[in-house]
Amino acid sequence: MKKSYILALTLLTALPVSAQDYSDKITLVLHGGAGTITRDNMTPEKEKAYKEVLNIALQKGYGVLKKGGTSVQAVEATIRVMEDSPLFNAGKGAVFTNEGKNELDASIMEGKTLKAGAIAGVTTIRNPISTAIAVMEKSPHVMMAGKGAEKFAKEQGQEIVDPSYFYTEARYKALERAKAEEKTELDHDAKEEQKVKKAPKTGQANLEDLIFTEGKKFGTVGCVALDQFGNLAAGTSTGGMTNKKYGRIGDAPIIGAGTYANNATCAVSATGHGEFFIRSVVAYDISALMEYKGLGLQDAANEVVMKKLVERGGEGGIIAVDRKGNIAMPFNSEGMYRGYIKSDGKSEILIYKD
């Protein structure tokens, strides 16, 4: 009897992690970018519009998890909602480069296998996150860029659109303002008409009035998820930096900088001044602090975002989730669009520091 009991116990404890049921721990966290987002420069109409899309995205991803979908599928579904909204600097709402183009980047990583996929500098792919997943699942590569990535996307049946699809008047005006400010910095000839005016606090808002400019550096969307199989995933998508030049690529498509997932630790998606996030390998550093120093998720995230990045002059934030369904959403900028939903359906959407 003793032998059979010990054998049964041994077999039970030896079950692979994937065989365990994490239904009561499924969690999804999202962000819609960080930057100079404060109540003073946010109208009630804008706040309502952003929260509505964030909630739609949150519920879309949660629906996937509740139906038994994988964390990768949930991340994709969530990010696609934000990519299809002109409010966010990803997909449809991408900002303009110095040349007047919209260049998109995205990445995905799954925690079970440590597989990853990314694309950078594309101009015709409607949903970059889906193509990043295709790179991960249907190619031997991790990252593809430019025309090659677009050719691959077309071969994989991804939706290809004319570059004009990404045009929004508000984003183009933001480019013009950025160029004007750049000129002002050079010739010191500031003019009143070049100054950005605050949006009115009242009145009926149209689409262009609702698009909020977070600044030149911080617009990105992302999602992290834990599914019922105990697997983590992280994804990030962006339109980059307003007025960027020379084919600049930020942290969003860089595995370990803007995106990272490992079942042994956590899943992370970042948003911020990409150059600092790349140099600091932000997403991986949080995981490494958990793995090598034994820190909890919140402590590891705070160490990187609130201490290391601040000391190095980097602004932005991250969202993260671990295998137990714990979440972290620290940021050192003025604000960050963010939200989460737990297995019981409890959710919260936040924008400001308080």
N, C-alpha and C positions, 0 to 999 in steps of 0.2 A: 504493500500500500504506500509505504514511504517513498519507495523508488519511483512508482508511477506518479505520485504527487510532485516529486522533485522534477521529474521529466516534463510533466505538464507545465509546471511553473517556468522551467527553463525555456520551453518552446514559446510560452506566452511572452516572456521578457525578450525573447530573441526575434519577435515579430518585427518586420521592417517598419520604420516610422510611417511610411506611406499607408500602411494597413490600419493605422490608428484613425479614429474618427475625431475630426476637429470641427464638427458642425457647430458646436457651441462656442467656437472661437473665431469663426470667419469674421474678417475685418477688412475694411477698405478705407483708404485715406487718399485725398486728392489735394492738389494745389493748382492755382491758376495764375501764379506769378507773384513776385514781390516787388516792392519799390516804394516810392513816396506816396503811399496810400493812407490818407488821413481823413478824418471826418470834415475837416475844414475845406478840403478840396474835392470832396465827394458829394454829389447831390443825392437826395433821397431816391430820385428816379434811377440814377446809375447804380446805387447800392441794391435796389430792388431787382434790377435787370441782372446784375452779376450773381446775386444769390439764387435767382430762379434757375439760371443755366447751371450753376454749380450743383444745385439740388437735383436737377434732371440727370446730370452726369453721375452723381452719387447713387441715385436710385437705379440707374441703368446698370452700373457695375455690380451693385448689391443684388439686383435681380439675377444676374449671371451666377453669382456665388450661391444664392439660395436655391437655384435650380440644379446645383451640383456641378457648375462649370468650374474651369480651372482659374487660378490666379492670373495667368497670362490672358485668358479670354476676358476676364473682368477688367483688367487694366486696359486692354484694347478698347472695349466697349465704352469705358469711362472717358478715355482720352479722345476718342473719335467725336464724342458730343462736343467737347471743347474745341477740337480742331474745326468742327463745322460751324462754330459760332464766331461771328466777326468781333466779338467782345474781347477775345483772348489773342495774344501774340503767338499763334500756332495755327497752321492750316489757313483757313479762310481769313483770319484776322492778322496774318503775319505783317510785320513792319517792313519798311522799304530800306534797301541798301543805298549807298551813295549813288549808285548807277540807276536807281529807280526800279530795282528788281525786288522780288520777294524770294528769298532763299531759305529753304526749310531744312531742319535737322531733326532727327528722332532716334531713340534707342530703346531697347527692351532687354531685360535679363531675367532668367528664371533661377530660383534658388536651389532647386533640386539637383540640376545637372551642371549648373554654372554656365550654361550656354547663353549666348548673347547675340544680338543683331543690332546694327545701326546704319543709318544713312545720313549723308551730309551734303549741303549745297545743292539741293534739288529745287526745281522751279515748276514742275508740272504734275506732281503727285498730290492728289487731293488729301489723302490721309497717310502722312508719313509714318505714323506708328504702325500701321498695318504692313507697310513695306518693310519696316525694321524687323517685324516678326517673321516675314517671309524670308528675309536674309538669314535669320537665326534658324528657321526650320527647314528651309529648302535650298540652302547653299552651304558650301564648306567654309564660308568667310564670316567675319564678324562685322566688318564695315565696308560699305560701298559709298562712292561719292559722285556727284555731278551726273554727267550724261550716262555713265555706266550704271549708276543706280537707277536712273530713269528707264534705261533699256531693260534692265532686270525686272523692274516693276511691271512694265508692259508685258513682258514674257510671262509673268506670273498672274496676269489678269487683274492687276491693281487698277483702280480708276485713275485715268490720266485726264487732266484738264488743261485748257489753254491758260497761260500765265495770267491772263486778264481776270480769271476767276478770283484771284487773291486780292484784287484791287478794292480798297475801301478809302473813301475820301478823307476820313479822319486820320488814317495812318499816313496817307500821302502828305497831308498838311503838316503832320508831325515831322516828316522828313524835311519839308521846306523850312519849318521853324529851326530844326537842328542845323541846317545849312546856313541859315541867317545868323544864328548864334555863333556858329563857327567863324563866319565872316566878321561878326562884331568883335570876337576875341582877337582876330588878326588886325583889324584896322581901328579898333576902339571907337567906332562910330555908332554907338547905340541909338536906336530910334524907338520912339514910343510904340509905333505900329508893329515893331518886331517882338514886343513883349507878349507873352502868353497871357491871355485874359482868363479869369476864373469863370467857369460856367455858371449861369444863373441858378439860384437855389429853387426857383419855382418855374411853373410853366410846363406845357406839354413837350416832352422830349422826343426827338426823332432818333433814328438809329445812330447817326453821326454824333449826336449830342451824348449818347450813352457810352460811346467808346472812350474809356479812360486811359490816359497816357501815364504809365507808371514810371517813366524815365527812359533813358536811352539803353539801359543795360539789363533790366531785370525781367522782361516778359517771357514766361515759359509756362507750360502746363505739365502736370505729372500725376502719377498715381502709383500707389503701392497696395498690395493685397495679400491676404492669407486665405487660402481656400480650405474646404472641408477635408482635403487630403493632407493638410499640414504643409503645403508648399507655398513658398513666397515668390513674388514677382514684383518687378519695378519697371516703370516706363516713363519716358520724358519726351516732350515734343516742343519745338520752338520755331519762331520766325527770326530768331537772332536779335541783333542790335540795330536800332535805328541809325541810319547813315554809316553803317559799317563799310569798310573798304577791303580791297585786295583778297576777296574770297575768305574773309575771316570766319573761323569756326569756333564756337564757344564750347562750354562743358556738356551741354545737353546730349550730344551723341557720343561722348567719351565715356566708355565703361570705366567705372572707378572714380570718375570725377562727378558727373551729373547723374549717373545711374549705377546702382549696384544691388545685387540680391544674392543671399547665401542662406540656405535653410539653417545652417549652424548658428547664424547670428541675426540678420535682419535684412529688410529690403528698404532702399533709400532712393528718393528722387529729389533733385536739388533745383533751386531757382536763384539766380543771382548774377553777380559780375563774373562771367565765365572764366576770365583769365585767372582770377584768384582761386576759383574752385578747381581748375585744372592743376595749378601749381600745388595746391593743398591736397589733391586727390580726396576731396571731401567725402564722397559717398563711401569709398573703401575705408577711409580712415575711421569712420564711425564703426564699421564692421570689425576692423582690426582692433580697436580699443575694447570691443566686447570679447573678441576671440582671445587676444593675448593678455589683456589686463583684467579680464573678468568684469568689466563695467556693465551696468544695466543699460538698457536702450536710452533712457532719458539722460543719464549722466554722460554717456558717450556722445550723444548728439549735442548736448550743451557744451561739452569740452571743445568740440570742433567748431560749432557755429558761433557760440557766444564768447569763446576765448581765443582759439587759434586764428579764426578768420578775422576777428576784430583786431587782434594784434598785428595782422598782416595787411589790414586795410580793406578787407573784402566784405562786401555787403550782400545780403540775401538770406535765404533760409532753406530748410529741408523738411520733408515729411518722411516718416519711417514707421515700420511695424515689425515686430519680432514674432517668433513661433508661438508665443503665448497670447498673442493678440494685443500686447501692449503697444501704444502709439507714442510718437513724439513729433512735434511740429514747431521747433524753435526757429526764430528768425531775428536778425539784428537790423533789419531795415525798418522803415516807418510802418509798413503793413505787409500782409501777405494773404491773398485769397486762399482759404484752406477749409477743409471739412473732413469729417469722418463718419462712418456708420458701422455699428457693431452687429453681432449675430442676432440680438434681440430687436433690431430695427431702430434702435436709438441712434439719432444722428444730430450733428451740430455743424453749422456753417459759420465761419468767422472771417473777419477782414482786418480789423484793427488790433493794436497791441493790447488794449484793455477789453 
